[in-house]
Amino acid sequence: MPAGLRIIFAGTPDFAVPALEAIAASGHTLQAVYTQPDRPAGRGRKLGEGAVKQAAVRLGLPIEQPVTLKEPDAVARLAGHRPDAVVVAAYGLLLPQAILDVPTRGCFNIHASLLPRWRGAAPIQHALLAGDPETGISIMRMEAGLDTGPILSRCPHAIGVADTAASLHDALAVLGARLIVAALDDLAAGVARFEQQDPRLATRAPKITKAQAAIDWTRPAGTIERMVRAFNPWPVAETRLGGRQLRIWQGHVAPSSSSLPKPGTVLAAGPEGLSVMTGAGTLVIDRLRLEGRRALGAAEFIRAHDIVGAVLGPG
């Protein structure tokens, strides 16, 4: 059996934790865990530790939290760990070329899409918004371009009709953990093979903003339903009811035989949900939250709110 590699792991949120734990349990050696500095969080704005730091503390691993990796001192410190490879999973800091050049085998990113589709910061959300039938994990050797490096391995994952960004996030985190250990094993054994990406097939997945969460009810019901799933758990698709924010956590598409009501009109309300007219078809809202209240299922919501005939939307 080939000797394990010396690994530096770089990640910050909970998406990266399964991969960190899997590498820690493998035959490879974690030299250090790089994660972003603690940040103020919560109402008290107290410094909070990211999920990766918490996991690293639990595992007894050395932790590094530089503000940037662009300074010569940061490059020298990372090089001092003498890594064979650097594994990156949602780290959140740019790796400059000086860092990419440090490990003897390269730097590898656990990316939540089937590259070259959905290069960028929000591949899960964009796959849902586009109605893709599948997504997956790609293990990519990093280079200067945005997610342009050669692929070491990839594995597809079907997108179910009820999948949200939250459910895909969790499933892909586990899949990424399995793939990265297998990829490191191949690197150690000298059997790794790389596939160049076809740039003609590339699509972009830029960061999601809160402004994108506003629902345009003139759009088709299917488009809005995908938006609801893509923006769960953040930023959460939203509309307005009587001037108050109304967040939509869950919904499904139903056929509509009428196109007369104005898009955004609440057509019916019952235990099965709130039926809202769209530009094409009806969106049935299953779970929602009115500003200042907790999230409720539709059946509970309608007991306190009589909104049939109301028009949802801006204003």
GISUL-V67385 format. One line per field, one symbol per residue. ss: DSSP state (@ for helix, = for strand, . for the rest). A space follows every 10 residues. Layout:
ss: ???
This chain:
ss: .....===== =..@@@@@@@ @@@@....== ====....== =....===.. @@@@@@@@@. ..==...... .@@@@@@@@. ....=====. ......@@@@ .....===== =.......=. ..@@@@@@@. ...======= =......... ========.. ....@@@@@@ @@@@@@@@@@ @@@@@@@@@. ....=...@@ @..=.....@ @@@=.....= @@@@@@@@@@ ......==== =..======= ====...... ....====== ..=====..= .========= .....==@@@ @@@@...... =....
